[in-house]
Amino acid sequence: MELDKIKRILVVGAGTMGHAIAQVYATAGFEVDLVDLNQEVLDNAMNKIKSNLSLLVEYKHVKSGEISNILNRIHPSIDLKVAAQNCDLVLEAVSEDRNVKREVFSQLNEFCSEDIILASNTSELNIFNVAKVKNPKRLVIHHWFHPPYIIPLVEIVAGRKTSSKVIDISFKLLEKIGKKPLILKKFTNAFVVNKIQQAINSAVFTLLIRGIASPEEIDMAIKNSLGIRLPFVGVAQNLDFVGLDVVYDIIKNMGGMDLVLLRDKVKNGQLGAKTSIGFYDYQGRTEEEILTKRDKLYLQMLDYLKKMNAFEPI
């Protein structure tokens, strides 16, 4: 399979993620078969896509004259066998149920040719243990984020048998449709974003159960701190601004493990922004230069969020 030969996409599952992923591919010019067992779900999916496109027109992400063409490129169907025989790539987006996914891939294995890339939108499952297919080199995870027509990131996760060519095609395809793909260096359950999100969720539930803060107070605290910083420094680079020596001491004081990764960086004087190198290399810039650039961005974000009234609950 070559990238320029991919013209028709099959999305299996027209629920929360599936219909929106179909919308993204159709917007990018691909013919899309959107398959679901339930005709009512398909009808609802097409209505949601129309609504989504109208919103995107409002924000000038789509031209109003393009809506009918986009909708015409989406072909809802309850016949997986027929759709599977015509597609160039499959994206499975059914519920996070091992048995359901196993059955879908069993049918795809029967209906699709052996060189068709089979991608799963699973958010945490090891699909490589769930799906049993011929030519497992073509099996890969494309993990999209809700809502797919707004959030740029798609995580690409390979199994032990996934071919490098499939990973390369996946990356280029997702870039082609305007996404920001991330290739994980190795498989891990929940991948990158959800693994971090799970840690956050765990902390939130701990705070709630212990009565330390209310949901509204927790969200207010995050919006007025991390919410301003994360768009610019993420979570790894933020450690550079705290100072890796400070981070190392905090972890030790809290009884955490002695992290060799941090210990070595501190030992080598790679402390972050204040030494111009930490997790990131700041190319010899002074601490003042680095912090000034950061602070200007923070101030712009703070002013923008205040104007949007973003600190209030939706």
C-alpha positions in Angstrom: 0.0 0.0 0.0 1.3 3.5 -1.0 0.0 6.8 0.4 -1.1 8.1 -3.0 -3.2 5.0 -3.5 -5.3 5.7 -0.4 -8.5 7.3 -1.8 -11.3 5.6 0.1 -11.5 5.3 3.9 -13.7 2.9 5.8 -14.7 4.0 9.3 -16.4 1.2 11.4 -18.6 2.6 14.1 -20.7 5.8 13.7 -20.8 6.8 17.4 -19.1 9.6 19.3 -15.7 9.3 17.5 -16.5 7.4 14.3 -18.8 9.9 12.7 -16.5 12.8 13.5 -13.4 11.0 12.1 -15.4 10.3 8.9 -16.1 14.0 8.7 -12.4 14.9 9.0 -11.5 12.5 6.2 -14.3 13.7 3.9 -13.4 17.3 4.6 -9.9 16.5 3.4 -11.3 15.1 0.1 -11.5 11.4 0.8 -14.4 9.2 0.0 -15.6 7.7 3.3 -17.7 4.7 4.0 -19.3 5.1 7.5 -20.6 1.7 8.7 -22.7 0.9 11.7 -25.1 -1.9 12.5 -27.8 0.5 13.5 -29.5 2.7 10.8 -30.7 5.1 13.5 -27.2 5.6 14.7 -26.1 6.4 11.1 -28.9 8.8 10.6 -28.1 10.6 13.8 -24.4 10.6 12.8 -25.1 12.4 9.5 -27.2 15.0 11.4 -24.3 15.6 13.8 -21.8 15.9 10.9 -24.1 18.6 9.3 -24.2 20.5 12.6 -20.4 20.2 13.1 -19.7 21.5 9.6 -22.0 24.5 10.2 -20.1 25.3 13.4 -16.8 25.1 11.5 -18.2 27.4 8.8 -18.9 29.9 11.5 -15.3 29.9 12.6 -14.0 29.9 9.0 -12.5 26.4 9.2 -14.7 25.2 6.4 -16.3 27.2 3.5 -20.1 27.1 3.4 -20.1 26.1 -0.2 -18.1 22.9 0.7 -20.6 21.4 3.0 -22.7 19.6 0.4 -19.6 18.1 -1.3 -18.3 16.9 2.1 -21.6 15.3 2.9 -21.7 13.6 -0.5 -18.3 12.1 0.1 -19.7 10.2 3.2 -21.5 7.0 2.4 -23.4 5.7 5.5 -24.1 1.9 5.3 -25.0 -1.1 7.5 -23.2 -3.5 5.1 -19.6 -4.0 6.3 -18.8 -6.6 3.8 -19.5 -4.4 0.8 -17.7 -1.4 2.3 -14.7 -3.4 3.3 -14.2 -4.6 -0.3 -14.0 -1.1 -1.7 -11.7 0.6 0.9 -8.0 1.5 0.9 -7.7 1.9 4.7 -9.9 0.9 7.7 -10.3 2.9 10.9 -12.2 0.9 13.6 -14.0 3.2 16.1 -16.5 0.9 17.9 -17.0 0.7 21.6 -14.1 0.0 24.0 -15.2 -3.6 24.4 -12.7 -6.3 23.7 -15.2 -8.8 22.4 -16.9 -6.2 20.1 -13.5 -5.2 18.7 -12.4 -8.8 18.3 -15.5 -9.5 16.3 -15.1 -6.5 14.1 -11.5 -7.3 13.2 -12.5 -10.9 12.6 -14.9 -9.7 10.0 -12.4 -7.2 8.5 -9.9 -10.0 8.3 -12.4 -11.9 6.2 -13.7 -9.1 4.0 -10.6 -7.0 3.4 -7.6 -7.8 1.2 -4.4 -8.7 3.2 -2.5 -5.5 2.3 -5.2 -3.0 3.6 -4.0 -1.1 6.7 -6.3 -1.9 9.7 -6.2 0.9 12.2 -7.9 1.0 15.6 -9.0 4.1 17.4 -8.8 2.4 20.8 -8.0 4.7 23.6 -6.1 2.2 25.8 -6.5 -1.4 24.7 -3.7 -3.5 23.4 -5.4 -4.2 20.1 -2.5 -6.3 19.0 -3.6 -9.0 21.5 -7.3 -8.5 20.8 -7.4 -8.5 17.0 -6.4 -11.7 15.2 -5.7 -10.9 11.5 -3.7 -12.2 8.6 -0.6 -10.2 7.9 -0.4 -8.5 11.4 2.2 -6.1 10.0 -0.7 -3.9 8.8 -2.3 -3.6 12.2 -1.8 -0.2 13.9 -3.4 2.2 16.4 -4.6 5.6 15.3 -5.8 7.2 18.5 -7.8 10.3 17.9 -9.1 12.8 20.4 -12.6 14.2 21.0 -13.7 16.2 19.1 -11.7 14.9 16.1 -12.6 17.9 13.9 -11.0 20.3 16.4 -8.3 18.5 18.3 -5.1 18.2 16.1 -3.3 15.3 17.9 -3.5 11.7 16.7 -1.3 9.1 18.5 0.2 6.4 16.3 1.0 3.2 18.2 2.7 0.2 16.7 2.7 -3.4 17.9 5.7 -5.7 17.8 4.8 -6.9 14.3 3.6 -3.6 12.8 5.7 -2.7 9.8 7.7 0.5 9.6 6.1 1.2 6.3 2.6 1.2 7.9 3.8 3.6 10.5 5.3 5.9 7.9 2.1 5.8 5.7 0.0 6.5 8.8 2.1 9.5 9.8 2.0 11.0 6.3 -1.7 10.4 5.9 -2.6 12.1 9.1 -0.3 15.0 8.3 -2.0 15.2 4.9 -5.4 15.7 6.5 -4.1 18.4 8.8 -3.5 16.4 12.0 -0.6 16.5 14.3 0.5 12.8 14.5 2.7 11.5 17.3 4.5 8.2 16.9 5.1 6.4 20.2 8.5 4.8 20.5 7.0 1.7 22.0 3.6 0.4 23.1 2.2 1.3 26.5 -1.3 1.0 27.7 -3.3 4.2 27.5 -0.5 5.7 25.4 0.8 9.2 26.2 -2.1 11.6 26.8 -4.5 9.2 28.4 -1.7 7.9 30.7 -1.2 11.5 31.9 -4.9 12.1 32.1 -5.4 9.0 34.2 -2.9 10.3 36.7 -4.8 13.7 36.8 -8.1 11.9 37.3 -6.6 9.8 40.1 -5.5 13.0 41.9 -8.9 14.6 41.3 -10.8 11.7 42.9 -8.4 11.7 45.8 -9.1 15.4 46.5 -12.8 14.9 46.2 -13.0 11.7 48.3 -10.9 13.3 51.1 -13.1 16.5 51.0 -10.1 18.7 50.3 -11.8 20.8 47.5 -15.0 20.8 45.5 -15.2 20.0 41.8 -15.6 23.7 41.1 -12.7 24.7 43.3 -10.4 22.1 41.7 -11.3 23.3 38.2 -10.9 27.0 39.2 -7.4 26.2 40.5 -6.3 24.4 37.4 -7.7 27.0 35.0 -5.9 29.7 36.9 -2.6 27.9 36.9 -1.9 25.0 34.6 -4.5 26.2 32.1 -2.4 29.3 31.4 0.9 27.5 31.2 0.3 24.2 29.5 -0.4 25.6 26.0 3.1 27.0 25.9 5.3 24.7 28.0 3.4 21.4 28.2 4.2 19.2 31.1 7.8 18.1 30.4 9.2 21.6 29.6 7.4 23.0 32.6 9.9 20.9 34.7 12.7 22.9 33.2 11.1 26.1 34.5 10.7 24.7 38.0 14.3 23.6 37.9 15.2 19.9 37.6 17.3 20.2 40.8 14.2 21.5 42.6 12.0 18.8 41.1 14.5 16.1 42.2 14.5 17.4 45.8 10.7 17.6 45.9 10.4 14.0 44.7 12.8 12.8 47.3 11.2 14.8 50.1 7.8 13.3 49.2 9.3 9.8 49.5 9.4 9.2 45.8 11.8 6.9 44.0 15.4 8.1 43.2 15.0 8.8 39.5 18.2 8.1 37.7 17.1 10.3 34.8 16.8 13.3 37.0 19.8 12.5 39.2 22.1 12.4 36.2 20.8 15.6 34.8 21.3 17.4 38.1 24.7 15.9 38.5 25.7 17.2 35.0 24.4 20.7 35.7 21.5 20.4 33.3 18.9 22.1 35.5 16.6 23.6 33.0 16.1 27.2 31.9 18.5 28.6 34.5 21.4 26.6 32.9 20.1 26.8 29.3 19.7 23.0 29.2 17.5 20.5 30.9 15.0 18.3 29.2 15.1 20.9 26.4 18.2 22.5 24.9 17.8 26.3 24.9 20.8 26.9 22.7 22.9 29.0 25.1 20.2 31.6 25.7 20.4 33.3 29.0 17.8 32.6 31.7 16.5 36.1 31.4 15.9 35.7 27.6 14.1 32.4 28.1 11.9 33.6 31.0 11.0 36.9 29.2 9.8 35.0 26.2 7.8 32.6 28.4 6.3 35.4 30.5 5.1 37.4 27.4 3.3 34.3 26.2 1.7 33.8 29.6 0.5 37.4 29.7 -1.0 37.2 26.3 -2.8 33.9 27.2 -4.1 35.4 30.5 -5.5 38.5 28.8 -7.1 36.3 26.1 -8.7 33.9 28.5 -10.1 36.8 30.6 -11.7 38.4 27.6 -13.3 35.0 26.7 -14.6 34.6 30.2 -12.8 31.2 30.1 -12.4 30.9 33.8 -16.1 30.4 34.4 -17.7 26.9 34.0 -19.2 26.1 30.6 
